[in-house]
Amino acid sequence: MGAKAVIRDVARVMGFSFGEADRIAKLVPGFPLNITLDDALEKSPPLAEQVKRDQRVGELWAVARALEGCTRHASVHASAVVISDEPLMERVPLYKDPKRPELITGFAMGPIEKLGLLKMDFLGLRTLTVIADAARLVKESKGIALDPEELPLDDAKAYQMLAEARTFGVFQLESAGMRDALKSLKPTRIQDIIAMVALYRPGPMELIPEFVNRKHGRAPITYEHPLMERHLQETYGIMIYQEQVMGLAADLAGFTLGEADTLRKAMGKKDRELMAAQKAKFLVGCRANQVDGKKAERIWDLIEKFAGYGFNKSHAACYGLVAYQTAYFKANHPVEFMAALLTSEMEKTDKIVQYMEECRSMGLRVEAPDVNVSGARFTVAAQVIHFGLAAIKNVGGAAIESIVKTREQDGRFASLADFCARVDLRLVNRRVVESLIKAGAFDSLRSTRAGLLSGLDQAMEGGQRSQRDREEGQASLFEILAGPQATPTAPARDTGALVPEWSREELLAGEKEVLGFYLSGHPLDEYRDLTQRLKTISAAELATRPAASQVRLLGLVSGLTENATKSGNRMAFATLELVDGSVPLTVFPEPYRACSVALRYRGPVLVRGRVDDSDKGRVVLAEEVKPLDEATVAAARAAPNGGTAVRGGAGTVAQADDAPSREAAAHTCRVRVRPGPTGADEMLAAVRRICESHPGSTPLFVHVLLADQEVVVRAKGLSVAPEPELVAKVEGLLGPGSILVEYAGRA
């Protein structure tokens, strides 16, 4: 167990909250890698202060030090294979996980190599399939044959796209931090991309600003010794790759290639003892080559610092080349690239939503699935992406194969009845067809989805009867007259065309059911223009925000579940559906008491909360949930800069110089009442008396905060003028923050 991991584990057992444990663990420096608890205490004064000042943290620290370095659990490297010249049973103990088919060595990586066994990592990259699929689609749609291994490495469009950081979907380069780095770097050659892949990791990330400044001539490029220029010129005088250090060791200290490789291993494995031995050897070699002793020490200090983050150039070059290939396809063949990308993530709903949103922002058309056009994968025709049938729930490979084969052999389907008469209904059953209808795959037949579903049983019965007759050797009069090789005459258009279509909400709900997301639209589409005005962020932006930052989201609540804490209080978990993805919500007992009703609201809600990185990924700890009411929407649309909520209290109402227009700008006044031991009647009567003494045109809403819910009531026949005097009186009765005045157009 490493320093941070052991702190989190011990804290959990000792009863610390997740937030407390996370805060303490984050005080441990991230560099150097594999830092120990003792080193962390020396390097982090805030951590040392916590351990010294807080008795509980001191106890946690003592237990964590005792457990540091212990094996926590049995785990398996994602891609490592151990190779032996004799049966492994005779060399190492073996372990069998009942949940996995492979045999696993009982020793970790270090002991395995000391025993003389070979450990190799075999990585399988989904991106290689994306590149191959993109090349195939370019060939099919444009007739251009592209070999990914022969792409020009100086393509202006690709580098322009990278410089503008339009890299969503580009291998290794799509994270928010990497996009920021690319905007600064503005890469102009493949070596820049390779260097970025190596630098963008904990530790060497600190060197990115210096690397950028040296590339653009804003910082000098210096070398401790002239011999260093040959190896470091490519990276502007900064050590990035292990191979560079190997070359320096050979030129400066006379290391053989084998000795330089030993130094590389010492750096790669972060082996302190071996590094100390290598230092002595390096300094002796430098003296023998007439390198000044102090200069040799300084060079070694650079090498030693580099050892904490050194990266293998061959690895970085492979990843950098793949990154460039994906950038090339996205810049030059965006339709084909995005179709390949969508195909690669068909099983991940959130990824599909994000890539569909990226297609929209790029101005690319993605058409709904269509039984007359679509295949299993996402395909391209006339520079339009057609949705893949395999992305529809309940539609399996055998059913898709039957649909595509029938269409290719006998032509397009004319109606639902024609479809059911021709495809193999043993493979394409009712559940499959129903899912196809809800996904919009029959929309090109010009029948309503409601009509298609209402006539499905009749079409299936007719299709089964037709197929049974054909199998028994019977044929219709039309088939006999048309000849033995003719295609069966298509039945007339479905009567479903006459059935009124479902409402937009029902159509979208059907798509969500069978696709996992909304395709033809989104329930939040009408609020897209409010995003900036309401200061809400998207799922993509949420991924870029640091932990603990405050965020505001607009979405639909789904999957709400209630849980009881150890103390018996109620809390909740839910999913917030955004336009471009979904976000898990955690609502702790105190905010849940206030917003339990709002979480059950079927329309859009505004969520204010804090970003948190849990063991299961990024979540938002909701602190406030409010239904998006019509007044808020209207005011936000009416104001150039959107609505701003201004809370009561000294100095927080509209500025004095705006006094004449204050009531005209205010669109809502909200008063929060928390009932006392005697109930709410007396408080509500007092609030009414205060409000009646300040009549105006601003609607008044009263929020009654009960133990397990919040009840919102509009005061009928009573509107107010939100003056400072009103705010002062209400807060004098109910306390600070009990009145909320919402204004339009305030920044």
Rosetta blueprint (number, residue, H / E / L):
1 M L
2 G L
3 A H
4 K H
5 A H
6 V H
7 I H
8 R H
9 D H
10 V H
11 A H
12 R H
13 V H
14 M L
15 G L
16 F L
17 S L
18 F H
19 G H
20 E H
21 A H
22 D H
23 R H
24 I H
25 A H
26 K L
27 L L
28 V L
29 P L
30 G L
31 F L
32 P L
33 L L
34 N L
35 I L
36 T L
37 L H
38 D H
39 D H
40 A H
41 L H
42 E H
43 K H
44 S L
45 P H
46 P H
47 L H
48 A H
49 E H
50 Q H
51 V H
52 K H
53 R H
54 D L
55 Q H
56 R H
57 V H
58 G H
59 E H
60 L H
61 W H
62 A H
63 V H
64 A H
65 R H
66 A H
67 L H
68 E L
69 G L
70 C L
71 T L
72 R L
73 H L
74 A L
75 S L
76 V L
77 H L
78 A L
79 S L
80 A E
81 V E
82 V E
83 I E
84 S L
85 D L
86 E L
87 P L
88 L H
89 M H
90 E H
91 R L
92 V L
93 P L
94 L E
95 Y E
96 K E
97 D L
98 P L
99 K L
100 R L
101 P L
102 E L
103 L E
104 I E
105 T E
106 G L
107 F L
108 A L
109 M H
110 G H
111 P H
112 I H
113 E H
114 K H
115 L L
116 G L
117 L L
118 L E
119 K E
120 M E
121 D E
122 F L
123 L L
124 G L
125 L L
126 R H
127 T H
128 L H
129 T H
130 V H
131 I H
132 A H
133 D H
134 A H
135 A H
136 R H
137 L H
138 V H
139 K H
140 E H
141 S H
142 K H
143 G L
144 I L
145 A L
146 L L
147 D L
148 P H
149 E H
150 E H
151 L L
152 P L
153 L L
154 D L
155 D L
156 A H
157 K H
158 A H
159 Y H
160 Q H
161 M H
162 L H
163 A H
164 E L
165 A L
166 R L
167 T L
168 F L
169 G L
170 V L
171 F L
172 Q L
173 L L
174 E L
175 S L
176 A H
177 G H
178 M H
179 R H
180 D H
181 A H
182 L H
183 K H
184 S H
185 L H
186 K L
187 P L
188 T L
189 R L
190 I H
191 Q H
192 D H
193 I H
194 I H
195 A H
196 M H
197 V H
198 A H
199 L H
200 Y L
201 R L
202 P L
203 G L
204 P H
205 M H
206 E H
207 L H
208 I H
209 P H
210 E H
211 F H
212 V H
213 N H
214 R H
215 K H
216 H L
217 G L
218 R L
219 A L
220 P L
221 I L
222 T L
223 Y L
224 E L
225 H L
226 P H
227 L H
228 M H
229 E H
230 R H
231 H H
232 L H
233 Q H
234 E H
235 T H
236 Y L
237 G L
238 I L
239 M L
240 I L
241 Y E
242 Q H
243 E H
244 Q H
245 V H
246 M H
247 G H
248 L H
249 A H
250 A H
251 D H
252 L H
253 A H
254 G L
255 F L
256 T L
257 L H
258 G H
259 E H
260 A H
261 D H
262 T H
263 L H
264 R H
265 K H
266 A H
267 M H
268 G H
269 K L
270 K L
271 D L
272 R H
273 E H
274 L H
275 M H
276 A H
277 A H
278 Q H
279 K H
280 A H
281 K H
282 F H
283 L H
284 V H
285 G H
286 C H
287 R H
288 A H
289 N L
290 Q L
291 V L
292 D L
293 G H
294 K H
295 K H
296 A H
297 E H
298 R H
299 I H
300 W H
301 D H
302 L H
303 I H
304 E H
305 K H
306 F H
307 A H
308 G L
309 Y L
310 G L
311 F E
312 N L
313 K H
314 S H
315 H H
316 A H
317 A H
318 C H
319 Y H
320 G H
321 L H
322 V H
323 A H
324 Y H
325 Q H
326 T H
327 A H
328 Y H
329 F H
330 K H
331 A H
332 N H
333 H L
334 P H
335 V H
336 E H
337 F H
338 M H
339 A H
340 A H
341 L H
342 L H
343 T H
344 S H
345 E L
346 M L
347 E L
348 K L
349 T H
350 D H
351 K H
352 I H
353 V H
354 Q H
355 Y H
356 M H
357 E H
358 E H
359 C H
360 R H
361 S H
362 M H
363 G L
364 L L
365 R L
366 V E
367 E E
368 A L
369 P L
370 D L
371 V L
372 N L
373 V L
374 S L
375 G L
376 A L
377 R L
378 F L
379 T E
380 V E
381 A E
382 A L
383 Q L
384 V E
385 I E
386 H E
387 F L
388 G L
389 L H
390 A H
391 A H
392 I L
393 K L
394 N L
395 V L
396 G L
397 G H
398 A H
399 A H
400 I H
401 E H
402 S H
403 I H
404 V H
405 K H
406 T H
407 R H
408 E H
409 Q H
410 D H
411 G L
412 R L
413 F L
414 A L
415 S L
416 L H
417 A H
418 D H
419 F H
420 C H
421 A H
422 R H
423 V L
424 D L
425 L L
426 R L
427 L L
428 V L
429 N L
430 R H
431 R H
432 V H
433 V H
434 E H
435 S H
436 L H
437 I H
438 K H
439 A H
440 G L
441 A L
442 F L
443 D H
444 S H
445 L H
446 R L
447 S L
448 T L
449 R H
450 A H
451 G H
452 L H
453 L H
454 S H
455 G L
456 L H
457 D H
458 Q H
459 A H
460 M H
461 E H
462 G H
463 G H
464 Q H
465 R H
466 S H
467 Q H
468 R H
469 D H
470 R H
471 E H
472 E L
473 G L
474 Q L
475 A L
476 S L
477 L H
478 F H
479 E H
480 I H
481 L H
482 A H
483 G L
484 P L
485 Q L
486 A L
487 T L
488 P L
489 T L
490 A L
491 P L
492 A L
493 R L
494 D L
495 T H
496 G H
497 A H
498 L H
499 V L
500 P L
501 E L
502 W L
503 S L
504 R H
505 E H
506 E H
507 L H
508 L H
509 A H
510 G H
511 E H
512 K H
513 E H
514 V H
515 L H
516 G L
517 F L
518 Y L
519 L L
520 S L
521 G L
522 H L
523 P L
524 L L
525 D H
526 E H
527 Y H
528 R H
529 D H
530 L H
531 T L
532 Q L
533 R L
534 L L
535 K L
536 T L
537 I L
538 S L
539 A H
540 A H
541 E H
542 L H
543 A L
544 T L
545 R L
546 P L
547 A L
548 A L
549 S L
550 Q E
551 V E
552 R E
553 L E
554 L E
555 G E
556 L E
557 V E
558 S E
559 G E
560 L E
561 T E
562 E E
563 N E
564 A E
565 T L
566 K L
567 S L
568 G L
569 N L
570 R E
571 M E
572 A E
573 F E
574 A E
575 T E
576 L E
577 E E
578 L E
579 V L
580 D L
581 G E
582 S E
583 V E
584 P E
585 L E
586 T E
587 V E
588 F L
589 P H
590 E H
591 P H
592 Y H
593 R H
594 A H
595 C H
596 S L
597 V L
598 A H
599 L H
600 R H
601 Y L
602 R L
603 G L
604 P L
605 V E
606 L E
607 V E
608 R E
609 G E
610 R E
611 V E
612 D E
613 D E
614 S E
615 D L
616 K L
617 G E
618 R E
619 V E
620 V E
621 L E
622 A E
623 E E
624 E E
625 V E
626 K E
627 P E
628 L L
629 D L
630 E H
631 A H
632 T H
633 V H
634 A H
635 A H
636 A H
637 R H
638 A H
639 A L
640 P L
641 N L
642 G L
643 G E
644 T E
645 A E
646 V E
647 R E
648 G L
649 G L
650 A L
651 G L
652 T L
653 V L
654 A L
655 Q L
656 A H
657 D H
658 D H
659 A H
660 P H
661 S H
662 R H
663 E H
664 A H
665 A H
666 A E
667 H E
668 T E
669 C E
670 R E
671 V E
672 R E
673 V E
674 R L
675 P L
676 G E
677 P L
678 T L
679 G E
680 A L
681 D H
682 E H
683 M H
684 L H
685 A H
686 A H
687 V H
688 R H
689 R H
690 I H
691 C H
692 E H
693 S L
694 H L
695 P E
696 G E
697 S E
698 T E
699 P E
700 L E
701 F E
702 V E
703 H E
704 V E
705 L E
706 L L
707 A L
708 D L
709 Q L
710 E E
711 V E
712 V E
713 V E
714 R E
715 A E
716 K E
717 G E
718 L E
719 S E
720 V E
721 A L
722 P L
723 E L
724 P H
725 E H
726 L H
727 V H
728 A H
729 K H
730 V H
731 E H
732 G H
733 L H
734 L H
735 G L
736 P L
737 G L
738 S L
739 I E
740 L E
741 V E
742 E E
743 Y E
744 A E
745 G L
746 R L
747 A L
